[in-house]
Amino acid sequence: MPSVLVVEDDQFVRSALIRHLTAASHTVRSVGTPFEALREVAHFRFDVVVLDLGLPDRDGAEVLRMLRSVTDVPVIVVTERDDEAEIVRLLNGGADDYLTKPFSVEHLSARMAAVLRRTRRAAGRTPPPRVLQVGGLSIDPLRRQAELDGAALDLTRREFDLLAFLAGRPGVVVARRDLLAEVWQQSYGDDQTIDVHLSWLRRKLGETAARPRYLHTLRGVGVKLEPPASPEQPA
């Protein structure tokens, strides 16, 4: 029975979430302030935290950093903003997923189920190879570290998972449905989700879709990761 911590200061929203999640066979605890949330994760083990970023006494991204300093429990953040800069800030801050208001409880349940599937599959997975090397890219799945030409890459969790999955299949075209299934743990979804993460990842690899170095998209087929072609040697 999954255990959920709901961090939400709006009593009406809290009550609705508690009723729905309890009816869905989740064990639910709820708090309304950041410091109560920190106390809860310090004393209880949760499978997922649902964190509303609109708390009145502390910036949501700061609350996320505070949680990340004491626990690696998956966190789904809820925000009223849906612009790219905000999403990047949340994912870089340690969020595992996000929802924008307004949202349905069914949508929240689907996101929670996906996060829990990822967590369980990762826990039962055979340890990956020590280091994956693709050209100047070096990916360490165990330490969750990646470097490009010796320089560390600052990747979000999902960006790292996407890069590591493709790096484990260098030169192989991976269909989008397979990326959704293996990286997002979803049987269906919006291709825009993949496109957004590929765009962010390309930016950090110093390339663009028009001028790719490592990430190559085959329209209507999928994506592959391969090392840049070596420059031709003079005759």
Backbone bond lengths (Angstrom), bond angles and torsions (degrees), N, CA, C in turn:
res aa  C-N    CA-C-N  psi(-1)  N-CA   C-N-CA  omega(-1)  CA-C   N-CA-C  phi
1 M - - - 1.461 - - 1.529 108.90 -
2 P 1.339 119.07 108.58 1.467 121.65 -176.57 1.524 112.06 -60.24
3 S 1.333 114.56 141.34 1.459 121.48 179.63 1.524 109.13 -105.55
4 V 1.335 115.99 128.94 1.463 121.67 -174.08 1.522 110.48 -124.02
5 L 1.342 115.64 137.01 1.461 121.09 170.97 1.520 107.67 -108.19
6 V 1.326 117.18 121.84 1.458 122.73 176.78 1.524 108.24 -102.06
7 V 1.338 116.40 121.33 1.465 121.99 178.44 1.521 106.98 -110.30
8 E 1.325 115.93 101.12 1.469 121.88 -172.97 1.521 108.78 -153.11
9 D 1.338 117.06 127.20 1.459 120.10 -176.73 1.527 112.94 -87.10
10 D 1.327 118.48 -18.72 1.466 121.81 178.59 1.525 108.91 -78.62
11 Q 1.314 116.26 113.06 1.462 120.69 -173.96 1.520 111.95 -63.19
12 F 1.326 117.26 -35.73 1.462 120.32 -179.97 1.526 110.25 -65.18
13 V 1.340 116.55 -46.32 1.460 120.91 179.61 1.525 109.97 -64.84
14 R 1.333 116.47 -42.78 1.469 120.47 179.07 1.516 110.87 -57.33
15 S 1.317 116.26 -47.31 1.463 120.45 -177.47 1.525 111.21 -62.59
16 A 1.336 116.51 -40.63 1.456 120.29 -179.97 1.528 110.80 -65.52
17 L 1.332 116.60 -43.15 1.458 120.05 179.67 1.525 111.25 -65.74
18 I 1.309 116.67 -41.36 1.464 120.42 179.64 1.532 110.39 -61.65
19 R 1.335 116.43 -44.32 1.476 119.82 -179.85 1.524 110.49 -61.73
20 H 1.321 116.28 -46.80 1.467 119.82 -176.09 1.526 111.11 -67.25
21 L 1.314 117.40 -46.42 1.460 120.39 -176.76 1.524 111.31 -68.45
22 T 1.313 117.04 -36.10 1.468 120.47 176.74 1.524 110.32 -65.14
23 A 1.343 115.84 -41.50 1.465 120.10 178.97 1.527 110.95 -64.56
24 A 1.358 115.56 -25.59 1.460 120.12 179.25 1.531 111.73 -89.76
25 S 1.339 116.27 17.08 1.472 122.81 175.46 1.522 113.82 71.17
26 H 1.338 117.51 28.95 1.454 121.23 172.95 1.524 109.80 -97.23
27 T 1.313 115.57 146.86 1.463 120.18 169.85 1.526 107.03 -87.62
28 V 1.318 117.03 122.35 1.465 120.60 -170.02 1.525 111.21 -121.33
29 R 1.330 115.09 132.69 1.451 122.49 167.12 1.523 106.27 -122.97
30 S 1.326 116.91 151.02 1.458 119.18 -177.60 1.523 110.94 -141.57
31 V 1.322 114.58 147.28 1.459 122.04 177.37 1.522 108.30 -140.80
32 G 1.344 115.34 166.99 1.456 118.99 -176.56 1.511 115.10 -119.20
33 T 1.347 117.78 -1.09 1.462 120.01 -178.64 1.527 110.17 -134.21
34 P 1.336 116.58 157.81 1.469 120.09 178.97 1.520 113.59 -59.79
35 F 1.314 117.21 -40.90 1.455 119.80 -175.97 1.518 111.63 -71.08
36 E 1.321 117.02 -32.29 1.466 119.61 172.94 1.523 110.33 -66.01
37 A 1.331 116.43 -37.32 1.457 120.39 178.19 1.523 111.11 -63.23
38 L 1.337 116.83 -43.45 1.463 120.75 178.80 1.525 110.78 -62.86
39 R 1.308 116.11 -40.30 1.469 120.07 178.76 1.524 110.46 -63.53
40 E 1.336 116.64 -41.52 1.470 120.68 -179.24 1.529 111.69 -62.74
41 V 1.349 116.92 -48.22 1.472 118.65 -176.71 1.524 111.27 -70.83
42 A 1.351 116.26 -20.64 1.461 118.87 177.55 1.524 111.67 -77.53
43 H 1.330 116.90 -24.75 1.461 120.21 -174.73 1.531 114.35 -110.31
44 F 1.334 116.90 -17.13 1.459 119.71 -177.16 1.525 109.65 -131.02
45 R 1.323 115.35 153.98 1.470 121.25 178.01 1.521 108.65 -98.94
46 F 1.334 116.37 123.28 1.463 121.48 179.74 1.529 109.77 -115.92
47 D 1.332 114.60 154.60 1.461 119.88 174.95 1.520 111.55 -88.93
48 V 1.323 116.83 -28.08 1.461 121.01 179.34 1.528 109.25 -158.79
49 V 1.328 115.43 148.48 1.470 121.92 175.36 1.520 108.44 -117.06
50 V 1.334 116.26 131.59 1.463 121.81 173.61 1.522 106.39 -104.37
51 L 1.337 117.02 111.30 1.463 122.66 -171.18 1.519 111.30 -114.04
52 D 1.329 116.34 113.77 1.462 120.88 173.73 1.525 108.41 -79.01
53 L 1.331 117.14 128.65 1.462 120.52 -177.23 1.522 112.73 -84.67
54 G 1.331 117.46 -5.02 1.454 120.41 -178.11 1.515 113.39 -90.84
55 L 1.325 117.98 33.18 1.464 120.76 179.12 1.525 109.39 -69.77
56 P 1.310 117.98 142.98 1.475 120.60 -169.92 1.524 115.32 -74.71
57 D 1.336 118.92 -24.29 1.454 119.55 -169.88 1.520 114.84 -109.83
58 R 1.347 117.87 5.78 1.464 118.93 -177.84 1.525 109.49 -161.79
59 D 1.336 117.47 140.68 1.454 121.51 177.44 1.525 109.63 -61.78
60 G 1.342 115.62 135.66 1.453 120.05 -175.87 1.507 114.31 -59.72
61 A 1.344 116.57 -40.04 1.463 119.76 179.48 1.525 110.72 -64.72
62 E 1.322 116.76 -33.94 1.463 120.13 177.68 1.522 110.73 -68.76
63 V 1.328 116.32 -38.99 1.464 119.96 176.62 1.530 110.16 -61.93
64 L 1.316 115.52 -41.01 1.466 120.12 178.40 1.528 110.57 -60.97
65 R 1.325 117.27 -44.09 1.468 120.63 178.39 1.529 110.92 -62.87
66 M 1.318 116.74 -38.79 1.460 120.97 179.33 1.530 110.33 -63.48
67 L 1.326 116.49 -43.00 1.470 119.81 178.16 1.525 110.58 -64.34
68 R 1.332 116.03 -43.34 1.458 120.16 -178.97 1.534 112.36 -63.96
69 S 1.320 116.84 -23.82 1.465 119.41 -179.89 1.521 112.59 -74.49
70 V 1.342 116.89 -16.45 1.467 119.49 -176.34 1.524 113.61 -122.15
71 T 1.348 118.58 -10.52 1.465 119.80 -177.75 1.519 110.61 -155.41
72 D 1.338 116.01 152.71 1.459 120.94 175.00 1.526 110.97 -107.96
73 V 1.349 117.30 18.27 1.453 121.35 178.58 1.534 109.32 -59.86
74 P 1.345 118.67 139.32 1.467 120.36 177.21 1.527 111.43 -58.15
75 V 1.333 115.46 136.87 1.465 121.39 -178.37 1.525 109.59 -123.85
76 I 1.333 115.84 125.08 1.467 122.08 171.74 1.523 106.69 -104.16
77 V 1.334 116.89 118.13 1.465 119.90 -178.75 1.518 109.95 -95.28
78 V 1.319 114.93 147.24 1.458 122.33 179.06 1.519 107.39 -117.20
79 T 1.316 117.22 124.45 1.456 121.39 -175.75 1.521 110.44 -137.35
80 E 1.328 116.31 155.56 1.467 121.21 176.27 1.523 111.20 -88.68
81 R 1.342 117.20 -12.78 1.460 121.03 -178.57 1.530 110.16 -100.93
82 D 1.335 115.99 141.99 1.460 119.54 -179.20 1.531 112.51 -128.02
83 D 1.344 116.97 19.60 1.457 118.35 179.03 1.527 109.90 -77.93
84 E 1.324 116.41 157.80 1.453 121.85 -172.96 1.524 112.03 -61.30
85 A 1.348 116.94 -41.19 1.466 119.66 -178.17 1.522 111.37 -60.30
86 E 1.315 116.60 -39.81 1.459 120.62 179.75 1.525 110.74 -67.58
87 I 1.333 116.16 -42.52 1.461 120.23 179.87 1.517 110.78 -63.20
88 V 1.334 116.69 -43.81 1.466 120.73 178.24 1.520 110.33 -60.61
89 R 1.321 116.51 -43.04 1.464 120.66 -179.35 1.530 110.82 -61.02
90 L 1.319 117.12 -41.23 1.466 121.19 -178.70 1.527 111.10 -68.68
91 L 1.335 116.53 -45.64 1.462 119.48 -179.24 1.516 111.23 -66.46
92 N 1.325 116.43 -39.42 1.467 119.54 176.23 1.525 111.38 -66.39
93 G 1.332 115.75 -26.35 1.453 119.94 -179.95 1.514 113.75 -81.44
94 G 1.350 116.95 -3.39 1.456 119.32 175.12 1.508 115.84 113.24
95 A 1.344 118.10 4.94 1.465 119.43 178.11 1.529 110.30 -69.48
96 D 1.324 116.08 144.33 1.458 121.21 177.28 1.523 111.40 -91.94
97 D 1.316 116.74 -24.60 1.458 121.50 178.09 1.525 107.03 -164.90
98 Y 1.325 116.31 172.08 1.453 119.16 -179.71 1.523 110.17 -148.40
99 L 1.332 115.20 157.10 1.458 122.85 174.05 1.521 107.86 -132.69
100 T 1.335 116.65 142.41 1.458 119.89 175.32 1.524 109.03 -104.81
101 K 1.322 115.42 140.98 1.464 120.90 179.13 1.528 109.68 -77.55
102 P 1.342 116.91 146.76 1.466 127.10 -5.32 1.528 110.87 -80.99
103 F 1.317 116.58 154.62 1.455 120.98 177.79 1.523 108.79 -140.42
104 S 1.303 115.68 158.36 1.463 120.44 178.54 1.523 109.64 -91.37
105 V 1.306 116.32 157.21 1.464 120.09 177.90 1.528 110.00 -66.79
106 E 1.331 116.29 -28.13 1.467 119.56 176.93 1.533 110.31 -66.10
107 H 1.330 116.08 -39.53 1.470 120.22 177.87 1.527 110.14 -64.37
108 L 1.316 116.83 -43.42 1.458 120.50 177.49 1.519 110.48 -60.81
109 S 1.320 117.67 -43.89 1.465 121.13 -179.91 1.524 111.20 -60.31
110 A 1.340 116.74 -40.90 1.460 120.52 179.76 1.526 111.01 -64.94
111 R 1.327 116.76 -41.57 1.469 120.48 178.85 1.533 110.67 -65.84
112 M 1.321 116.25 -41.25 1.463 119.84 178.56 1.517 110.78 -63.13
113 A 1.315 116.65 -43.84 1.467 120.39 -179.56 1.527 110.50 -60.91
114 A 1.339 116.77 -39.84 1.463 120.50 179.79 1.524 110.93 -65.85
115 V 1.330 116.67 -43.01 1.470 120.61 179.18 1.523 110.49 -63.65
116 L 1.326 116.96 -42.63 1.460 120.65 -179.55 1.526 111.29 -66.38
117 R 1.339 117.11 -37.34 1.473 119.70 176.78 1.518 110.76 -63.14
118 R 1.337 116.36 -43.71 1.466 119.74 179.26 1.519 110.60 -60.61
119 T 1.321 116.32 -44.03 1.459 120.90 -177.76 1.517 111.09 -63.28
120 R 1.326 116.63 -44.57 1.463 120.26 -177.71 1.526 111.63 -69.53
121 R 1.330 116.58 -39.54 1.453 118.99 179.88 1.522 110.76 -67.92
122 A 1.336 116.20 -38.42 1.465 119.16 178.66 1.517 110.36 -64.58
123 A 1.340 117.02 -37.23 1.462 120.55 -178.58 1.521 111.91 -67.55
124 G 1.350 116.16 -31.98 1.455 118.78 -177.19 1.508 114.54 -97.89
125 R 1.314 116.73 5.06 1.455 120.93 -176.48 1.520 111.99 -79.27
126 T 1.322 116.82 146.56 1.454 121.07 173.67 1.521 108.65 -65.02
127 P 1.335 118.86 136.16 1.459 119.84 -179.15 1.520 111.41 -53.91
128 P 1.350 117.21 133.11 1.459 120.87 -177.80 1.520 111.18 -73.79
129 P 1.336 117.87 170.20 1.457 120.31 176.91 1.519 110.94 -55.75
130 R 1.328 115.39 153.83 1.454 119.88 -176.06 1.524 112.11 -58.09
131 V 1.324 116.94 -53.06 1.458 120.71 -178.32 1.522 108.74 -139.65
132 L 1.332 116.17 135.27 1.455 122.57 174.94 1.519 107.82 -102.77
133 Q 1.329 116.54 130.79 1.459 121.19 -177.22 1.521 109.05 -122.90
134 V 1.322 116.41 120.98 1.463 122.14 176.38 1.525 107.18 -133.14
135 G 1.329 115.96 101.53 1.458 118.86 -175.68 1.518 110.24 59.80
136 G 1.324 116.46 -128.32 1.464 120.91 178.27 1.506 114.06 -83.70
137 L 1.339 117.02 1.64 1.460 121.51 178.54 1.522 110.38 -88.84
138 S 1.318 115.95 134.06 1.459 122.38 175.72 1.518 108.03 -128.95
139 I 1.341 116.67 120.71 1.462 121.15 -176.73 1.519 109.15 -122.53
140 D 1.326 115.59 123.77 1.462 121.63 178.01 1.529 107.98 -106.88
141 P 1.348 118.66 99.24 1.463 120.69 -176.12 1.521 113.71 -64.28
142 L 1.328 118.21 -32.83 1.460 120.04 -177.44 1.529 110.98 -71.24
143 R 1.318 116.92 -43.34 1.464 120.44 178.62 1.520 112.84 -87.30
144 R 1.340 115.92 -7.65 1.463 122.24 -177.85 1.530 110.23 54.22
145 Q 1.323 114.30 50.99 1.459 121.33 177.75 1.523 108.89 -124.88
146 A 1.317 116.11 144.18 1.463 121.03 178.36 1.515 109.24 -137.04
147 E 1.327 115.63 143.02 1.456 121.59 178.69 1.526 109.28 -132.05
148 L 1.323 115.07 149.12 1.457 121.91 173.71 1.519 107.71 -124.44
149 D 1.312 115.95 115.48 1.472 122.28 -178.04 1.530 111.25 53.48
150 G 1.342 115.71 39.39 1.454 121.38 176.50 1.510 115.16 86.21
151 A 1.342 118.24 -6.43 1.469 121.64 179.98 1.532 109.26 -101.78
152 A 1.325 116.23 133.14 1.465 121.01 -178.45 1.524 110.72 -64.92
153 L 1.327 116.00 140.12 1.459 122.66 176.14 1.523 109.19 -99.44
154 D 1.314 116.86 132.42 1.462 122.44 178.52 1.526 107.36 -93.67
155 L 1.335 116.25 93.42 1.455 122.00 -174.80 1.518 111.54 -110.27
156 T 1.324 116.29 146.20 1.454 120.05 170.08 1.521 108.81 -72.45
157 R 1.307 117.36 169.09 1.462 120.79 179.47 1.526 111.65 -58.52
158 R 1.326 116.66 -45.12 1.449 119.30 -177.33 1.520 110.81 -70.33
159 E 1.324 117.83 -38.44 1.464 120.44 176.58 1.525 110.51 -60.68
160 F 1.341 116.40 -42.47 1.467 119.22 179.11 1.525 110.39 -64.13
161 D 1.334 117.07 -45.18 1.465 120.09 -179.55 1.529 110.99 -59.96
162 L 1.322 116.40 -41.23 1.461 121.03 179.94 1.527 110.56 -65.39
163 L 1.331 116.55 -46.39 1.464 120.63 -179.39 1.530 111.03 -64.17
164 A 1.335 116.85 -43.88 1.468 120.44 -178.59 1.521 111.32 -65.69
165 F 1.327 116.89 -38.92 1.467 119.79 -179.95 1.523 110.22 -63.89
166 L 1.332 117.38 -44.73 1.462 120.65 179.49 1.524 111.29 -69.53
167 A 1.335 116.48 -36.74 1.471 120.06 -179.62 1.519 111.68 -66.07
168 G 1.333 116.41 -26.17 1.460 119.76 177.14 1.520 113.00 -74.85
169 R 1.343 115.89 -6.48 1.474 121.76 179.80 1.523 109.17 -135.13
170 P 1.319 118.73 55.98 1.466 121.01 -174.42 1.524 112.38 -58.92
171 G 1.334 115.30 131.98 1.460 120.54 178.74 1.510 114.84 81.46
172 V 1.343 117.45 -5.21 1.471 121.54 -178.60 1.530 108.97 -95.09
173 V 1.319 116.71 129.91 1.464 120.85 176.79 1.528 108.72 -77.69
174 V 1.326 115.97 119.60 1.468 121.73 -178.67 1.528 108.73 -103.05
175 A 1.322 116.89 124.50 1.464 121.31 179.81 1.527 110.66 -66.25
176 R 1.303 116.10 151.02 1.466 120.91 -179.11 1.528 111.26 -61.20
177 R 1.318 116.71 -37.46 1.472 118.55 179.88 1.533 110.70 -63.76
178 D 1.355 116.06 -31.93 1.460 119.29 177.76 1.525 111.23 -72.79
179 L 1.335 116.62 -35.56 1.465 119.65 175.27 1.521 110.36 -63.31
180 L 1.329 116.84 -43.39 1.465 120.29 178.02 1.522 111.05 -60.81
181 A 1.339 115.72 -41.96 1.465 120.07 -177.01 1.526 111.82 -70.83
182 E 1.334 117.68 -42.85 1.462 120.94 -172.05 1.530 113.74 -90.56
183 V 1.324 117.50 -36.69 1.469 120.20 -177.14 1.526 110.83 -93.24
184 W 1.345 116.72 -42.39 1.466 120.20 -179.15 1.525 112.38 -95.92
185 Q 1.345 116.88 -9.78 1.467 121.08 -178.03 1.526 111.73 56.12
186 Q 1.331 116.32 41.33 1.454 122.40 179.10 1.522 108.75 -126.71
187 S 1.337 115.94 139.92 1.454 120.07 178.76 1.522 111.66 -82.97
188 Y 1.325 116.60 -14.80 1.459 120.96 177.21 1.527 107.53 -152.58
189 G 1.325 115.82 162.35 1.450 119.34 179.62 1.519 110.79 172.35
190 D 1.323 114.41 -178.69 1.459 122.09 -177.92 1.522 109.51 -90.02
191 D 1.346 116.50 128.11 1.455 119.89 177.95 1.519 111.92 -59.33
192 Q 1.336 116.92 -23.55 1.459 120.06 -178.69 1.530 110.80 -62.07
193 T 1.326 116.78 -31.92 1.463 120.36 177.65 1.523 110.39 -59.43
194 I 1.328 116.40 -45.13 1.461 120.62 178.63 1.519 110.34 -66.09
195 D 1.337 116.69 -44.12 1.464 120.65 -178.48 1.521 111.67 -60.36
196 V 1.335 116.91 -41.00 1.463 120.48 -179.56 1.527 110.60 -63.72
197 H 1.331 116.91 -46.05 1.457 120.04 -179.17 1.527 111.90 -68.10
198 L 1.330 117.13 -36.13 1.465 119.83 175.67 1.522 110.30 -64.53
199 S 1.326 116.64 -38.96 1.461 120.18 178.98 1.525 110.96 -63.23
200 W 1.336 116.56 -44.75 1.468 120.04 178.41 1.521 110.86 -63.58
201 L 1.336 115.88 -41.29 1.459 120.08 -178.43 1.528 110.72 -66.91
202 R 1.331 117.08 -41.78 1.467 120.04 177.29 1.528 111.25 -59.32
203 R 1.309 115.24 -41.52 1.462 119.56 -179.03 1.535 110.51 -59.14
204 K 1.327 116.00 -40.81 1.463 119.92 -178.80 1.530 112.02 -76.09
205 L 1.338 116.69 -20.54 1.459 120.31 176.13 1.528 111.38 -89.59
206 G 1.339 116.61 -0.01 1.459 120.65 177.78 1.512 113.57 73.55
207 E 1.333 116.99 36.01 1.459 120.23 -179.61 1.513 109.61 -140.41
208 T 1.317 116.33 174.29 1.458 122.69 176.41 1.522 108.75 -132.05
209 A 1.329 115.79 167.37 1.464 119.71 177.52 1.529 110.40 -63.85
210 A 1.334 116.61 -33.76 1.461 120.12 179.76 1.523 111.65 -73.54
211 R 1.333 116.65 -31.53 1.468 120.93 -179.40 1.532 108.83 -129.31
212 P 1.337 116.83 74.19 1.469 120.65 -177.37 1.525 112.12 -75.88
213 R 1.326 115.21 149.87 1.458 121.46 171.90 1.530 109.75 -113.29
214 Y 1.328 116.28 -51.43 1.463 121.43 -177.65 1.528 112.06 -110.07
215 L 1.331 116.74 -42.61 1.459 120.91 -174.66 1.526 110.36 -94.95
216 H 1.317 115.88 119.32 1.468 121.25 -177.13 1.519 109.51 -121.48
217 T 1.328 115.90 123.46 1.460 121.31 178.74 1.515 110.01 -100.16
218 L 1.318 115.65 127.48 1.465 121.30 175.01 1.516 106.95 -104.00
219 R 1.321 115.50 107.51 1.457 120.97 -173.55 1.530 111.59 -52.96
220 G 1.322 115.06 128.35 1.450 120.99 178.59 1.512 114.86 77.73
221 V 1.352 117.01 -0.82 1.464 120.30 -178.44 1.526 110.88 -118.76
222 G 1.322 117.28 -62.80 1.457 119.81 -179.02 1.517 112.14 167.59
223 V 1.333 115.36 -152.71 1.468 122.34 -174.62 1.518 109.28 -132.12
224 K 1.322 116.30 144.76 1.460 119.53 174.12 1.522 109.58 -136.41
225 L 1.330 114.44 153.86 1.466 122.24 175.86 1.512 107.97 -115.66
226 E 1.308 116.16 125.43 1.458 119.85 177.43 1.520 108.76 -149.69
227 P 1.326 117.49 155.18 1.460 120.58 -178.78 1.517 111.14 -66.70
228 P 1.327 117.35 152.58 1.462 120.09 177.53 1.528 110.24 -60.14
229 A 1.322 114.73 146.60 1.465 119.18 178.03 1.520 109.43 -65.30
230 S 1.329 116.46 138.57 1.457 120.65 178.50 1.530 109.55 -68.97
231 P 1.334 117.96 139.29 1.449 119.91 177.62 1.513 111.09 -61.87
232 E 1.292 116.15 143.94 1.460 119.51 -179.10 1.518 111.15 -64.81
233 Q 1.302 115.82 137.14 1.465 120.96 178.91 1.513 109.36 -80.17
234 P 1.342 118.43 140.11 1.453 120.72 178.58 1.510 110.59 -64.91
235 A 1.323 116.77 144.77 1.463 122.33 -178.29 1.529 109.94 -67.70
